[in-house]
Amino acid sequence: MRPVKQTAAHKTGDFGELVCSNSLKSDSENTAPWLLKQELRKLGSVSMQAAVQARVPGGHALTVDRDQFARALTVAIESEPRITVVREEVCTVPEEGIVVVATGPLTSGALAEDIGRLTGSGGLYFYDSISPIVDAETIDREKVFAASRYGKSLDGSDDYLNCPFTKEEYEAFVEAILTAESAEAHIEEDRAIRKGKVPFFESCLPVEEIARRGMNTLRFGPMKPVGLDDPRTGRWPYAVIQLRQEDQRAGSYNLVGFQNYMKFPEQKRVFRMIPGLERAEFLRYGQIHRNTYINGPELLTATLQLKSEPRVFFAGQISGVEGYVESMATGLMAGRWAAELAQGREPRPMPRATAMGSLTHYVAHADPKKYQPANIAFDLLPQLDEAEKKKFKHDKRARHAEVCRRAEAALEAYERA
Ligand SMILES: Cc1cc2nc3c(=O)[nH]c(=O)nc-3n(C[C@H](O)[C@H](O)[C@H](O)COP(=O)(O)OP(=O)(O)OC[C@H]3O[C@@H](n4cnc5c(N)ncnc54)[C@H](O)[C@@H]3O)c2cc1C
């Protein structure tokens, strides 16, 4: 619809306008973001071709000149004779034919309303409130303890890992949160969200805002220690941060209630002050921002089709993924599947062993009750079995290289079939 109608963040009329960072993340071999890009390159992604044309020096990251990138993509789309570009706001999901909805995190109001009607109540979200995730292997088990509040858990097991704070540790931690540098807010609405000034956002306030309300507020909120006996002292700690195991993300834990908008390096510094997380590796950082997305696991198949209306596909950020390259990847997949459907074939899910297949598996199979968009990380990919893990025990790089090798082989087999 741009430039006829703009969003709160975009400035031009070009396709693929990158509104914030100009980085498409790491391109170091055998990292998860590299694997995703590598799969896109293998499938002939036009976005990746545009990125090569627009590449600027960026160390290990694939960094692009944003104007050149968007221009290259726009030229590629406009010069394709089989594409007709219509620059107008679409206010309803078309009632007939095959449709790919890819209107992004800032989908216009009228269309969002119509998507809400299609997806039913609770199926469409307008804000992201994401807590950091840490790699389970990097948690110090000598310091944390497993327990559920008052020993109550759904299945009798200890559901949470608890990081116990002394008074001194707690006060230093709160001080660090209050003085940490914030990530820039790119649209006005994000400033309001941060202050909890958006209706119904009170239940998932950023930790910075909770900390600002008083030294003890976190201790009576997400850091409350009640009912959590530390087996080493037999008492409740002064304060606690709870870590909850992720369901579809193997070997990783979520910091419960720690949505925030600190800069990523600041999150690493501040959250490594948490007892037990001194050497934690973060698979995802916290975020809090305006974002339109649907509840993938409730609504979508692993081929990004609406379960209730398979002619409608969702792609990009609105399908419940997070990030530029993840949006490119779901776009490419939805496009291919829509073409298969148009040719009278049943869309085939991507192999689970690939990064693309793992992303769509997560979208379709994560827990719908607490669904949060994902960006690509190794914990979304299938894990090696115990024997293989032992083989690579002390060599994470070799383990990741093996996961990447399997992904590439699976993609090749998928393309041959
Ligand atoms: C402010 C902000 C900053 C972000 N920063 C980053 C970042 O630094 N790094 C990162 O990896 N990710 C970032 N993201 C997240 C996300 O990866 C990007 O927004 C990404 O561009 C999403 O791609 P997309 O194709 O799904 O949507 P978009 O790139 O937004 O494309 C959707 C298009 O649909 C159009 N549209 C919307 N509604 C309608 C309608 N009703 N009719 C017709 N057209 C419509 C929009 O104008 C837009 O051109 C950011 C998101 C936001 C909102």
The ligand as a Tripos MOL2 file, in Angstrom:
@<TRIPOS>MOLECULE
LIG
   53    58     1     0     0
SMALL
NO_CHARGES

@<TRIPOS>ATOM
      1 C1          9.8020   -0.5670   14.2630 C.3       1 LIG1
      2 C2         10.2950   -1.9530   13.9270 C.ar      1 LIG1
      3 C3         11.6580   -2.2260   13.9210 C.ar      1 LIG1
      4 C4         12.1370   -3.5140   13.5890 C.ar      1 LIG1
      5 N1         13.4800   -3.7370   13.5710 N.ar      1 LIG1
      6 C5         13.9650   -4.9440   13.2070 C.ar      1 LIG1
      7 C6         15.3820   -5.1660   13.1370 C.ar      1 LIG1
      8 O1         16.1740   -4.2710   13.4020 O.2       1 LIG1
      9 N2         15.8280   -6.3960   12.7770 N.ar      1 LIG1
     10 C7         14.9740   -7.3900   12.4650 C.ar      1 LIG1
     11 O2         15.4480   -8.4870   12.1160 O.2       1 LIG1
     12 N3         13.6280   -7.2190   12.5340 N.ar      1 LIG1
     13 C8         13.1010   -6.0140   12.8960 C.ar      1 LIG1
     14 N4         11.7360   -5.8130   12.9660 N.ar      1 LIG1
     15 C9         10.8340   -6.9440   12.8190 C.3       1 LIG1
     16 C10        10.5480   -7.5050   11.3990 C.3       1 LIG1
     17 O3         11.5310   -8.4330   11.1060 O.3       1 LIG1
     18 C11        10.4530   -6.5180   10.2980 C.3       1 LIG1
     19 O4          9.4060   -5.6750   10.6010 O.3       1 LIG1
     20 C12        10.2510   -7.1630    8.8980 C.3       1 LIG1
     21 O5         10.3230   -6.1450    7.9570 O.3       1 LIG1
     22 C13         8.9570   -7.9090    8.7440 C.3       1 LIG1
     23 O6          8.8000   -8.2880    7.3950 O.3       1 LIG1
     24 P1          7.3600   -8.4850    6.7590 P.3       1 LIG1
     25 O7          7.5660   -8.7680    5.3130 O.co2     1 LIG1
     26 O8          6.5930   -9.4480    7.5610 O.co2     1 LIG1
     27 O9          6.6390   -7.0670    6.9230 O.3       1 LIG1
     28 P2          6.9940   -5.6420    6.3100 P.3       1 LIG1
     29 O10         8.4040   -5.5530    5.8880 O.co2     1 LIG1
     30 O11         6.4640   -4.6320    7.2720 O.co2     1 LIG1
     31 O12         6.1030   -5.6180    4.9810 O.3       1 LIG1
     32 C14         4.6900   -5.6010    5.0540 C.3       1 LIG1
     33 C15         4.1670   -4.6280    4.0300 C.3       1 LIG1
     34 O13         2.7410   -4.6930    4.0100 O.3       1 LIG1
     35 C16         2.2170   -3.3860    3.8850 C.3       1 LIG1
     36 N5          0.8410   -3.3500    4.4290 N.ar      1 LIG1
     37 C17         0.4360   -3.3470    5.7210 C.ar      1 LIG1
     38 N6         -0.9020   -3.3490    5.7920 N.ar      1 LIG1
     39 C18        -1.3680   -3.3540    4.5150 C.ar      1 LIG1
     40 C19        -2.6690   -3.3610    3.9260 C.ar      1 LIG1
     41 N7         -3.7640   -3.3890    4.6720 N.pl3     1 LIG1
     42 N8         -2.7800   -3.3470    2.5820 N.ar      1 LIG1
     43 C20        -1.6550   -3.3310    1.7950 C.ar      1 LIG1
     44 N9         -0.3940   -3.3410    2.2930 N.ar      1 LIG1
     45 C21        -0.2600   -3.3520    3.6360 C.ar      1 LIG1
     46 C22         3.2160   -2.5110    4.6400 C.3       1 LIG1
     47 O14         3.1650   -1.1960    4.1710 O.3       1 LIG1
     48 C23         4.5400   -3.1870    4.3280 C.3       1 LIG1
     49 O15         5.1140   -2.6500    3.1930 O.3       1 LIG1
     50 C24        11.2180   -4.5490   13.2860 C.ar      1 LIG1
     51 C25         9.8480   -4.2760   13.3000 C.ar      1 LIG1
     52 C26         9.3850   -2.9990   13.5950 C.ar      1 LIG1
     53 C27         7.9110   -2.7350   13.5920 C.3       1 LIG1
@<TRIPOS>BOND
     1     1     2 1
     2     2     3 ar
     3     2    52 ar
     4     3     4 ar
     5     4     5 ar
     6     4    50 ar
     7     5     6 ar
     8     6     7 ar
     9     6    13 1
    10     7     8 2
    11     7     9 ar
    12     9    10 ar
    13    10    11 2
    14    10    12 ar
    15    12    13 ar
    16    13    14 ar
    17    14    15 1
    18    14    50 ar
    19    15    16 1
    20    16    17 1
    21    16    18 1
    22    18    19 1
    23    18    20 1
    24    20    21 1
    25    20    22 1
    26    22    23 1
    27    23    24 1
    28    24    25 2
    29    24    26 1
    30    24    27 1
    31    27    28 1
    32    28    29 2
    33    28    30 1
    34    28    31 1
    35    31    32 1
    36    32    33 1
    37    33    34 1
    38    33    48 1
    39    34    35 1
    40    35    36 1
    41    35    46 1
    42    36    37 ar
    43    36    45 ar
    44    37    38 ar
    45    38    39 ar
    46    39    40 ar
    47    39    45 ar
    48    40    41 1
    49    40    42 ar
    50    42    43 ar
    51    43    44 ar
    52    44    45 ar
    53    46    47 1
    54    46    48 1
    55    48    49 1
    56    50    51 ar
    57    51    52 ar
    58    52    53 1
@<TRIPOS>SUBSTRUCTURE
     1 LIG1         1 GROUP 0 **** ****
